[in-house]
Amino acid sequence: MRTAYSVETVRAAERELMARLPEGALMQRAAAGLAAACADLLGRVYGRRVVLLVGSGDNGGDALYAGARLARRGAGVTAVLLAPERAHAAGLAALRRAGGRTVEITATAETDKTADTAKNGDTAKTADTAETAETAETADTAETFETAEHAIRNADLLLDGIVGIGGKGGLRPDAARLAAVADSARCAVVAVDLPSGVDADTGEVRGAAVRADLTVTFGTHKPGLLVDPAREYAGSVRLVDIGLDLPGRPVLEALQHVDVRRLLPVPSGESDKYRRGVVGIAAGSARYPGAAVLAVAGALRGGAGAVRYVGPAGDAVLARFPETLVSDRGPRQAGRVQAWVVGPGAGDDASAVAEVLASDVPVLVDADGLRLADRDAVRARTAPTLMTPHAGEAAALLGVPREEVEGARLASARELAARYDATVLLKGSTTLVADPGGGAVRVNPTGTAWLATAGSGDVLSGLAGSLLASGLGALDAGSTAAYLHGLAGRFAADGAPVGAHDVADAVPEAWRDVRDLAD
Protein backbone atom coordinates (compact mmCIF):
# COMPACT_ATOMS: atom_id res chain seq x y z
CA MET A 1 0.00 0.00 0.00
CA ARG A 2 1.30 3.43 -0.91
CA THR A 3 1.09 5.88 1.97
CA ALA A 4 1.46 9.62 2.45
CA TYR A 5 2.31 11.44 5.68
CA SER A 6 1.83 15.00 6.86
CA VAL A 7 4.56 17.61 6.75
CA GLU A 8 4.69 17.67 10.56
CA THR A 9 5.28 13.90 10.72
CA VAL A 10 7.92 13.99 7.98
CA ARG A 11 9.82 16.81 9.64
CA ALA A 12 9.79 15.07 13.01
CA ALA A 13 11.15 11.90 11.39
CA GLU A 14 13.83 13.89 9.59
CA ARG A 15 14.94 15.57 12.81
CA GLU A 16 15.14 12.22 14.58
CA LEU A 17 17.22 10.72 11.76
CA MET A 18 19.53 13.73 11.41
CA ALA A 19 20.35 13.52 15.12
CA ARG A 20 21.84 10.06 14.46
CA LEU A 21 23.68 10.85 11.21
CA PRO A 22 26.76 12.96 10.41
CA GLU A 23 25.93 16.54 9.52
CA GLY A 24 24.67 16.85 5.97
CA ALA A 25 24.36 13.10 5.40
CA LEU A 26 20.58 13.15 5.00
CA MET A 27 20.71 15.88 2.37
CA GLN A 28 23.42 13.95 0.52
CA ARG A 29 21.14 10.89 0.44
CA ALA A 30 18.35 12.96 -1.04
CA ALA A 31 20.66 14.67 -3.54
CA ALA A 32 22.10 11.34 -4.69
CA GLY A 33 18.62 9.96 -5.40
CA LEU A 34 17.61 13.20 -7.09
CA ALA A 35 20.67 13.27 -9.34
CA ALA A 36 20.15 9.62 -10.29
CA ALA A 37 16.53 10.32 -11.27
CA CYS A 38 17.64 13.31 -13.36
CA ALA A 39 20.33 11.23 -15.06
CA ASP A 40 17.77 8.53 -15.88
CA LEU A 41 15.47 11.13 -17.40
CA LEU A 42 18.27 12.72 -19.44
CA GLY A 43 19.61 9.40 -20.66
CA ARG A 44 23.01 10.96 -21.32
CA VAL A 45 24.37 13.49 -18.83
CA TYR A 46 27.58 14.66 -20.53
CA GLY A 47 27.01 17.83 -22.53
CA ARG A 48 23.44 18.35 -21.31
CA ARG A 49 22.29 21.75 -20.11
CA VAL A 50 20.70 21.79 -16.67
CA VAL A 51 19.11 24.77 -14.89
CA LEU A 52 18.39 24.83 -11.17
CA LEU A 53 15.75 27.15 -9.72
CA VAL A 54 17.02 27.55 -6.18
CA GLY A 55 15.15 29.01 -3.22
CA SER A 56 16.31 29.57 0.34
CA GLY A 57 15.31 26.28 1.96
CA ASP A 58 16.64 22.74 2.10
CA ASN A 59 14.99 21.97 -1.23
CA GLY A 60 17.36 24.50 -2.74
CA GLY A 61 20.24 22.69 -1.05
CA ASP A 62 19.06 19.37 -2.49
CA ALA A 63 18.96 20.93 -5.94
CA LEU A 64 22.44 22.46 -5.59
CA TYR A 65 24.05 19.21 -4.43
CA ALA A 66 22.26 17.26 -7.18
CA GLY A 67 23.41 19.89 -9.68
CA ALA A 68 27.00 19.46 -8.48
CA ARG A 69 26.76 15.70 -9.08
CA LEU A 70 25.45 16.29 -12.59
CA ALA A 71 28.15 18.88 -13.29
CA ARG A 72 30.85 16.39 -12.27
CA ARG A 73 29.42 14.04 -14.90
CA GLY A 74 29.85 16.65 -17.62
CA ALA A 75 26.56 18.56 -17.59
CA GLY A 76 26.55 22.32 -17.94
CA VAL A 77 24.73 23.47 -14.83
CA THR A 78 23.36 26.95 -14.13
CA ALA A 79 21.78 27.75 -10.77
CA VAL A 80 19.27 30.61 -10.74
CA LEU A 81 19.34 31.89 -7.16
CA LEU A 82 16.03 33.45 -6.17
CA ALA A 83 17.30 34.42 -2.71
CA PRO A 84 21.09 34.68 -3.15
CA GLU A 85 21.80 35.84 0.36
CA ARG A 86 19.93 32.82 1.81
CA ALA A 87 20.98 30.09 -0.61
CA HIS A 88 22.32 26.89 0.98
CA ALA A 89 25.98 27.82 1.44
CA ALA A 90 27.53 24.34 1.38
CA GLY A 91 25.44 23.26 -1.60
CA LEU A 92 26.34 26.42 -3.48
CA ALA A 93 30.05 25.89 -2.77
CA ALA A 94 29.79 22.28 -4.00
CA LEU A 95 28.16 23.41 -7.24
CA ARG A 96 30.82 26.03 -7.90
CA ARG A 97 33.63 23.56 -7.19
CA ALA A 98 32.07 21.23 -9.76
CA GLY A 99 32.12 23.99 -12.38
CA GLY A 100 28.51 25.18 -12.13
CA ARG A 101 27.66 28.83 -12.61
CA THR A 102 25.07 31.03 -10.95
CA VAL A 103 22.63 33.78 -11.86
CA GLU A 104 21.37 35.89 -8.96
CA ILE A 105 17.79 37.20 -8.94
CA THR A 106 17.25 40.01 -6.44
CA ALA A 107 14.28 41.78 -8.01
CA THR A 108 10.93 42.44 -6.37
CA ALA A 109 7.52 42.39 -7.98
CA GLU A 110 7.52 46.18 -8.33
CA THR A 111 11.00 46.15 -9.88
CA ASP A 112 9.77 43.58 -12.38
CA LYS A 113 7.01 45.96 -13.44
CA THR A 114 9.46 48.83 -13.79
CA ALA A 115 11.82 46.67 -15.83
CA ASP A 116 9.00 45.67 -18.15
CA THR A 117 8.04 49.33 -18.60
CA ALA A 118 11.63 50.31 -19.45
CA LYS A 119 11.94 47.38 -21.83
CA ASN A 120 8.73 48.40 -23.58
CA GLY A 121 10.12 51.83 -24.36
CA ASP A 122 8.67 54.22 -21.72
CA THR A 123 10.61 57.48 -22.33
CA ALA A 124 9.46 59.44 -19.27
CA LYS A 125 12.39 61.35 -17.76
CA THR A 126 13.11 62.65 -14.26
CA ALA A 127 15.73 64.97 -12.85
CA ASP A 128 16.06 63.04 -9.59
CA THR A 129 19.53 61.45 -9.28
CA ALA A 130 18.26 58.68 -6.97
CA GLU A 131 15.57 57.79 -9.47
CA THR A 132 18.17 57.67 -12.24
CA ALA A 133 20.23 55.24 -10.13
CA GLU A 134 17.13 53.12 -9.57
CA THR A 135 16.53 53.04 -13.34
CA ALA A 136 20.07 51.76 -13.86
CA GLU A 137 19.52 49.08 -11.22
CA THR A 138 16.25 48.15 -12.94
CA ALA A 139 18.07 47.70 -16.22
CA ASP A 140 20.51 45.36 -14.49
CA THR A 141 17.58 43.42 -13.07
CA ALA A 142 15.98 43.10 -16.50
CA GLU A 143 19.26 41.83 -17.92
CA THR A 144 19.55 39.29 -15.08
CA PHE A 145 16.07 37.97 -15.78
CA GLU A 146 16.84 37.77 -19.48
CA THR A 147 19.93 35.70 -18.68
CA ALA A 148 17.93 33.35 -16.49
CA GLU A 149 15.10 33.05 -19.00
CA HIS A 150 17.55 32.37 -21.84
CA ALA A 151 19.16 29.59 -19.78
CA ILE A 152 15.75 28.02 -19.07
CA ARG A 153 14.65 28.15 -22.72
CA ASN A 154 17.84 26.42 -23.81
CA ALA A 155 17.95 23.84 -21.03
CA ASP A 156 17.49 20.11 -21.44
CA LEU A 157 16.33 19.78 -17.84
CA LEU A 158 15.13 22.16 -15.16
CA LEU A 159 15.29 21.28 -11.48
CA ASP A 160 12.70 22.99 -9.27
CA GLY A 161 14.13 23.65 -5.81
CA ILE A 162 12.28 26.89 -5.08
CA VAL A 163 10.03 26.01 -2.15
CA GLY A 164 10.00 23.04 0.24
CA ILE A 165 7.19 21.05 1.80
CA GLY A 166 6.38 23.84 4.25
CA GLY A 167 5.46 26.32 1.52
CA LYS A 168 1.99 27.86 1.64
CA GLY A 169 0.22 29.76 -1.10
CA GLY A 170 1.37 30.28 -4.67
CA LEU A 171 4.79 31.32 -5.89
CA ARG A 172 6.06 34.85 -5.40
CA PRO A 173 6.19 37.02 -8.55
CA ASP A 174 9.86 36.44 -9.45
CA ALA A 175 9.56 32.67 -9.07
CA ALA A 176 6.20 32.64 -10.86
CA ARG A 177 7.74 34.48 -13.80
CA LEU A 178 10.50 31.89 -14.18
CA ALA A 179 8.08 29.00 -13.64
CA ALA A 180 5.96 30.34 -16.50
CA VAL A 181 9.02 30.39 -18.74
CA ALA A 182 9.79 26.80 -17.77
CA ASP A 183 6.19 25.81 -18.53
CA SER A 184 6.48 27.18 -22.06
CA ALA A 185 10.00 25.82 -22.67
CA ARG A 186 10.68 22.38 -24.10
CA CYS A 187 12.89 21.17 -21.25
CA ALA A 188 11.94 18.40 -18.84
CA VAL A 189 10.98 19.75 -15.40
CA VAL A 190 11.86 17.81 -12.25
CA ALA A 191 10.45 18.94 -8.89
CA VAL A 192 12.41 18.41 -5.68
CA ASP A 193 10.14 16.66 -3.14
CA LEU A 194 7.03 18.36 -4.56
CA PRO A 195 6.29 21.08 -7.12
CA SER A 196 6.85 24.56 -5.70
CA GLY A 197 3.62 26.43 -5.10
CA VAL A 198 1.42 23.45 -4.15
CA ASP A 199 0.33 22.61 -0.61
CA ALA A 200 2.02 19.40 0.55
CA ASP A 201 -0.63 18.53 3.15
CA THR A 202 -3.85 19.31 1.29
CA GLY A 203 -3.15 19.13 -2.44
CA GLU A 204 -4.48 22.66 -2.86
CA VAL A 205 -2.98 25.12 -5.35
CA ARG A 206 -3.67 28.72 -4.34
CA GLY A 207 -1.67 30.56 -6.99
CA ALA A 208 1.12 30.10 -9.50
CA ALA A 209 2.96 26.78 -9.20
CA VAL A 210 5.58 24.77 -11.05
CA ARG A 211 4.29 22.09 -13.42
CA ALA A 212 6.65 19.13 -13.30
CA ASP A 213 7.10 16.16 -15.58
CA LEU A 214 8.64 14.23 -12.70
CA THR A 215 8.61 14.76 -8.95
CA VAL A 216 11.33 13.09 -6.90
CA THR A 217 10.05 12.87 -3.35
CA PHE A 218 12.01 11.77 -0.29
CA GLY A 219 11.16 9.34 2.49
CA THR A 220 7.43 9.12 1.83
CA HIS A 221 4.78 10.48 -0.47
CA LYS A 222 3.21 13.76 0.56
CA PRO A 223 -0.59 14.02 0.38
CA GLY A 224 -0.42 16.75 -2.25
CA LEU A 225 1.33 14.38 -4.65
CA LEU A 226 -1.69 12.04 -4.65
CA VAL A 227 -4.63 14.46 -4.56
CA ASP A 228 -5.78 16.88 -7.23
CA PRO A 229 -5.40 19.64 -8.10
CA ALA A 230 -1.77 19.39 -6.92
CA ARG A 231 -1.35 15.89 -8.35
CA GLU A 232 -1.72 17.33 -11.85
CA TYR A 233 1.32 19.51 -11.20
CA ALA A 234 3.50 16.62 -10.00
CA GLY A 235 3.70 14.53 -13.17
CA SER A 236 5.16 11.09 -12.52
CA VAL A 237 6.32 10.55 -8.93
CA ARG A 238 9.52 8.73 -7.92
CA LEU A 239 10.03 7.90 -4.25
CA VAL A 240 13.60 7.93 -2.89
CA ASP A 241 14.12 6.04 0.36
CA ILE A 242 16.28 8.11 2.73
CA GLY A 243 15.75 5.96 5.82
CA LEU A 244 12.90 7.76 7.59
CA ASP A 245 11.09 5.97 10.39
CA LEU A 246 7.49 7.12 10.05
CA PRO A 247 5.35 6.26 13.07
CA GLY A 248 1.59 6.23 13.39
CA ARG A 249 -1.10 6.20 10.74
CA PRO A 250 -0.57 8.00 7.44
CA VAL A 251 -2.79 10.80 6.20
CA LEU A 252 -3.52 9.03 2.92
CA GLU A 253 -3.47 5.45 1.70
CA ALA A 254 -3.51 4.28 -1.91
CA LEU A 255 -4.38 0.64 -2.50
CA GLN A 256 -2.27 -1.44 -4.87
CA HIS A 257 -3.12 -4.70 -6.64
CA VAL A 258 -1.97 -6.86 -3.74
CA ASP A 259 -4.11 -4.90 -1.27
CA VAL A 260 -7.21 -5.15 -3.45
CA ARG A 261 -6.68 -8.86 -3.98
CA ARG A 262 -6.84 -9.45 -0.23
CA LEU A 263 -10.19 -7.67 -0.11
CA LEU A 264 -11.91 -9.33 -3.07
CA PRO A 265 -14.67 -11.76 -2.02
CA VAL A 266 -14.04 -15.30 -3.26
CA PRO A 267 -16.73 -18.00 -3.00
CA SER A 268 -15.92 -21.25 -1.24
CA GLY A 269 -17.17 -24.76 -1.90
CA GLU A 270 -19.96 -24.16 0.64
CA SER A 271 -21.15 -20.92 -0.96
CA ASP A 272 -24.58 -20.39 -2.47
CA LYS A 273 -26.14 -17.23 -3.88
CA TYR A 274 -27.51 -16.18 -0.50
CA ARG A 275 -24.34 -16.87 1.47
CA ARG A 276 -22.40 -14.76 -1.01
CA GLY A 277 -24.71 -11.87 -0.23
CA VAL A 278 -27.72 -10.26 -1.86
CA VAL A 279 -27.60 -6.58 -2.84
CA GLY A 280 -30.76 -4.53 -3.30
CA ILE A 281 -30.89 -1.80 -5.95
CA ALA A 282 -33.54 0.91 -5.50
CA ALA A 283 -32.88 3.06 -8.54
CA GLY A 284 -34.25 4.33 -11.80
CA SER A 285 -37.45 6.08 -12.79
CA ALA A 286 -39.68 6.46 -15.82
CA ARG A 287 -37.38 9.26 -16.96
CA TYR A 288 -34.10 7.51 -16.12
CA PRO A 289 -34.52 3.73 -16.54
CA GLY A 290 -30.94 3.42 -17.78
CA ALA A 291 -29.57 4.33 -14.34
CA ALA A 292 -31.24 1.24 -12.92
CA VAL A 293 -29.84 -0.98 -15.69
CA LEU A 294 -26.30 0.33 -15.18
CA ALA A 295 -26.43 0.06 -11.38
CA VAL A 296 -27.58 -3.55 -11.71
CA ALA A 297 -24.80 -4.16 -14.26
CA GLY A 298 -22.21 -3.01 -11.73
CA ALA A 299 -23.82 -4.99 -8.92
CA LEU A 300 -23.86 -8.26 -10.88
CA ARG A 301 -20.11 -7.96 -11.34
CA GLY A 302 -19.30 -7.07 -7.74
CA GLY A 303 -19.13 -10.43 -6.04
CA ALA A 304 -22.57 -10.69 -4.44
CA GLY A 305 -24.56 -13.85 -5.14
CA ALA A 306 -27.79 -12.17 -6.23
CA VAL A 307 -29.24 -8.77 -7.08
CA ARG A 308 -32.74 -7.63 -6.11
CA TYR A 309 -34.10 -4.69 -8.09
CA VAL A 310 -36.87 -2.46 -6.76
CA GLY A 311 -38.34 0.33 -8.84
CA PRO A 312 -40.24 1.32 -11.98
CA ALA A 313 -37.55 0.15 -14.44
CA GLY A 314 -38.07 -3.58 -13.85
CA ASP A 315 -38.85 -4.39 -17.49
CA ALA A 316 -35.71 -2.64 -18.72
CA VAL A 317 -33.61 -4.42 -16.10
CA LEU A 318 -35.03 -7.88 -16.92
CA ALA A 319 -34.58 -7.31 -20.65
CA ARG A 320 -30.87 -6.82 -20.11
CA PHE A 321 -30.27 -8.98 -17.02
CA PRO A 322 -32.87 -11.77 -16.65
CA GLU A 323 -31.05 -13.16 -13.60
CA THR A 324 -32.12 -10.12 -11.55
CA LEU A 325 -34.80 -10.60 -8.85
CA VAL A 326 -37.32 -7.84 -9.59
CA SER A 327 -39.97 -6.39 -7.27
CA ASP A 328 -42.32 -3.42 -7.52
CA ARG A 329 -43.46 -3.44 -3.86
CA GLY A 330 -40.88 -1.04 -2.44
CA PRO A 331 -37.64 -1.71 -0.56
CA ARG A 332 -39.33 -2.71 2.69
CA GLN A 333 -41.16 -5.63 1.05
CA ALA A 334 -38.58 -6.63 -1.55
CA GLY A 335 -37.10 -9.49 0.45
CA ARG A 336 -33.95 -9.92 2.50
CA VAL A 337 -30.76 -8.20 1.34
CA GLN A 338 -27.34 -7.72 2.91
CA ALA A 339 -26.90 -4.18 1.50
CA TRP A 340 -28.85 -1.52 -0.40
CA VAL A 341 -27.95 0.89 -3.18
CA VAL A 342 -30.38 3.78 -3.46
CA GLY A 343 -30.62 6.91 -5.56
CA PRO A 344 -29.25 6.52 -9.12
CA GLY A 345 -31.83 7.98 -11.48
CA ALA A 346 -34.45 8.02 -8.70
CA GLY A 347 -35.86 11.43 -9.60
CA ASP A 348 -37.94 12.72 -6.70
CA ASP A 349 -38.89 9.41 -5.07
CA ALA A 350 -38.04 10.29 -1.48
CA SER A 351 -40.02 7.38 -0.05
CA ALA A 352 -37.66 4.73 -1.38
CA VAL A 353 -34.69 6.62 0.05
CA ALA A 354 -36.36 6.91 3.45
CA GLU A 355 -37.25 3.18 3.50
CA VAL A 356 -33.70 2.15 2.62
CA LEU A 357 -32.17 4.46 5.24
CA ALA A 358 -34.48 2.94 7.85
CA SER A 359 -33.07 -0.55 7.18
CA ASP A 360 -30.50 -2.22 9.41
CA VAL A 361 -28.06 -3.23 6.63
CA PRO A 362 -25.23 -1.25 4.96
CA VAL A 363 -26.53 1.36 2.52
CA LEU A 364 -24.93 3.18 -0.40
CA VAL A 365 -26.52 6.52 -1.29
CA ASP A 366 -25.82 8.04 -4.69
CA ALA A 367 -27.06 10.67 -7.16
CA ASP A 368 -30.66 11.77 -6.47
CA GLY A 369 -30.57 9.84 -3.21
CA LEU A 370 -27.99 12.29 -1.87
CA ARG A 371 -30.38 15.17 -2.41
CA LEU A 372 -33.35 13.28 -0.97
CA ALA A 373 -31.62 11.78 2.08
CA ASP A 374 -32.39 13.41 5.41
CA ARG A 375 -29.13 14.16 7.20
CA ASP A 376 -30.50 13.28 10.62
CA ALA A 377 -31.72 9.95 9.27
CA VAL A 378 -28.28 9.20 7.90
CA ARG A 379 -26.58 10.18 11.15
CA ALA A 380 -29.02 8.04 13.16
CA ARG A 381 -28.18 4.85 11.29
CA THR A 382 -26.35 2.09 13.17
CA ALA A 383 -25.33 0.13 10.06
CA PRO A 384 -22.63 1.56 7.75
CA THR A 385 -23.55 4.23 5.20
CA LEU A 386 -21.50 4.97 2.09
CA MET A 387 -22.24 8.22 0.22
CA THR A 388 -20.84 8.63 -3.30
CA PRO A 389 -21.15 12.25 -4.50
CA HIS A 390 -19.27 13.96 -7.30
CA ALA A 391 -17.93 17.46 -6.66
CA GLY A 392 -21.18 19.23 -7.59
CA GLU A 393 -23.28 17.03 -5.31
CA ALA A 394 -20.77 17.38 -2.47
CA ALA A 395 -20.84 21.16 -2.89
CA ALA A 396 -24.63 21.18 -2.63
CA LEU A 397 -24.53 19.07 0.53
CA LEU A 398 -21.88 21.31 2.08
CA GLY A 399 -23.49 24.55 0.91
CA VAL A 400 -20.38 25.81 -0.88
CA PRO A 401 -19.48 26.51 -4.54
CA ARG A 402 -18.35 23.54 -6.61
CA GLU A 403 -15.00 25.23 -7.19
CA GLU A 404 -14.33 25.14 -3.46
CA VAL A 405 -14.77 21.37 -3.36
CA GLU A 406 -12.63 20.85 -6.46
CA GLY A 407 -9.87 23.05 -5.04
CA ALA A 408 -9.88 21.39 -1.60
CA ARG A 409 -10.92 17.80 -2.28
CA LEU A 410 -9.31 16.29 0.81
CA ALA A 411 -10.82 18.78 3.24
CA SER A 412 -14.22 18.52 1.53
CA ALA A 413 -14.37 14.72 1.75
CA ARG A 414 -13.43 14.81 5.43
CA GLU A 415 -15.95 17.55 6.21
CA LEU A 416 -18.78 15.74 4.47
CA ALA A 417 -17.97 12.46 6.24
CA ALA A 418 -17.99 14.22 9.61
CA ARG A 419 -21.18 16.15 8.88
CA TYR A 420 -23.18 13.04 7.91
CA ASP A 421 -21.32 10.57 10.15
CA ALA A 422 -20.93 8.40 7.05
CA THR A 423 -18.16 7.13 4.81
CA VAL A 424 -17.84 9.40 1.78
CA LEU A 425 -16.53 8.41 -1.64
CA LEU A 426 -15.87 11.71 -3.42
CA LYS A 427 -15.74 10.96 -7.13
CA GLY A 428 -13.55 12.91 -9.52
CA SER A 429 -10.10 13.20 -11.00
CA THR A 430 -8.75 11.65 -7.83
CA THR A 431 -11.44 9.67 -6.05
CA LEU A 432 -11.18 9.87 -2.26
CA VAL A 433 -12.83 7.65 0.36
CA ALA A 434 -13.06 9.18 3.84
CA ASP A 435 -14.37 7.59 7.03
CA PRO A 436 -16.18 9.75 9.61
CA GLY A 437 -13.70 8.72 12.32
CA GLY A 438 -10.93 10.84 10.80
CA GLY A 439 -8.52 8.03 9.94
CA ALA A 440 -6.41 7.72 6.83
CA VAL A 441 -8.27 8.74 3.67
CA ARG A 442 -8.04 6.32 0.75
CA VAL A 443 -7.07 7.82 -2.62
CA ASN A 444 -7.70 5.82 -5.76
CA PRO A 445 -4.66 5.44 -8.06
CA THR A 446 -6.49 3.91 -11.03
CA GLY A 447 -8.85 5.50 -13.49
CA THR A 448 -8.93 7.52 -16.67
CA ALA A 449 -10.50 10.78 -17.78
CA TRP A 450 -12.63 8.71 -20.18
CA LEU A 451 -14.67 7.64 -17.13
CA ALA A 452 -16.25 11.11 -17.16
CA THR A 453 -19.26 9.79 -19.06
CA ALA A 454 -22.96 9.49 -18.30
CA GLY A 455 -23.83 6.45 -16.22
CA SER A 456 -20.30 5.63 -15.10
CA GLY A 457 -21.19 6.57 -11.53
CA ASP A 458 -24.22 4.27 -11.60
CA VAL A 459 -21.96 1.33 -12.44
CA LEU A 460 -19.64 2.30 -9.57
CA SER A 461 -22.57 2.44 -7.15
CA GLY A 462 -23.77 -1.03 -8.06
CA LEU A 463 -20.26 -2.43 -7.84
CA ALA A 464 -19.62 -0.89 -4.41
CA GLY A 465 -23.04 -1.97 -3.15
CA SER A 466 -22.33 -5.55 -4.18
CA LEU A 467 -19.05 -5.48 -2.27
CA LEU A 468 -20.92 -4.18 0.78
CA ALA A 469 -23.36 -7.08 0.49
CA SER A 470 -20.49 -9.56 0.27
CA GLY A 471 -19.26 -8.40 3.68
CA LEU A 472 -16.73 -5.60 3.14
CA GLY A 473 -16.88 -2.51 5.35
CA ALA A 474 -17.78 0.84 3.82
CA LEU A 475 -14.18 2.08 3.52
CA ASP A 476 -12.96 -1.15 1.94
CA ALA A 477 -15.99 -1.54 -0.32
CA GLY A 478 -15.73 2.04 -1.56
CA SER A 479 -11.98 1.99 -2.19
CA THR A 480 -12.01 -1.50 -3.76
CA ALA A 481 -14.90 -0.56 -6.04
CA ALA A 482 -13.17 2.66 -7.08
CA TYR A 483 -9.99 0.71 -7.85
CA LEU A 484 -11.75 -1.92 -9.98
CA HIS A 485 -13.96 0.70 -11.65
CA GLY A 486 -10.95 2.81 -12.58
CA LEU A 487 -9.05 -0.18 -13.90
CA ALA A 488 -12.10 -1.29 -15.89
CA GLY A 489 -12.33 2.21 -17.33
CA ARG A 490 -8.75 1.97 -18.56
CA PHE A 491 -9.32 -1.43 -20.14
CA ALA A 492 -12.62 -0.43 -21.75
CA ALA A 493 -11.39 2.91 -23.10
CA ASP A 494 -7.88 1.96 -24.23
CA GLY A 495 -7.35 5.59 -25.23
CA ALA A 496 -10.73 6.10 -26.90
CA PRO A 497 -14.22 7.25 -25.85
CA VAL A 498 -16.13 4.70 -23.80
CA GLY A 499 -19.71 4.17 -22.59
CA ALA A 500 -20.75 3.23 -19.07
CA HIS A 501 -21.95 -0.19 -20.23
CA ASP A 502 -18.46 -0.84 -21.62
CA VAL A 503 -17.01 -0.07 -18.20
CA ALA A 504 -19.37 -2.54 -16.54
CA ASP A 505 -18.45 -5.21 -19.09
CA ALA A 506 -14.75 -4.67 -18.36
CA VAL A 507 -15.04 -5.17 -14.58
CA PRO A 508 -14.37 -8.94 -14.81
CA GLU A 509 -11.19 -8.22 -16.77
CA ALA A 510 -10.09 -5.77 -14.05
CA TRP A 511 -10.92 -8.34 -11.36
CA ARG A 512 -8.82 -11.00 -13.11
CA ASP A 513 -5.97 -8.54 -13.64
CA VAL A 514 -5.81 -7.84 -9.90
CA ARG A 515 -5.81 -11.51 -9.01
CA ASP A 516 -3.33 -12.56 -11.71
CA LEU A 517 -0.74 -9.78 -11.21
CA ALA A 518 -0.81 -10.21 -7.43
CA ASP A 519 0.35 -13.86 -7.75
PyMOL commands that set and color helices and strands:
alter all, ss='L'
color gray80, all
select helices_A, chain A and resi 7-18+25-42+58-72+84-86+89-97+109-119+129-153+173-184+223-225+230-234+257-263+289-300+314-320+331-333+350-357+368-372+375-380+391-398+402-407+409-420+449-451+456-469+474-493+500-517
alter helices_A, ss='H'
color red, helices_A
select strands_A, chain A and resi 2-4+49-54+76-81+101-104+157-161+188-192+214-218+236-240+252-254+278-282+306-310+325-327+339-342+363-365+385-387+423-426+432-434+441-443
alter strands_A, ss='S'
color yellow, strands_A
deselect
rebuild
show_as cartoon
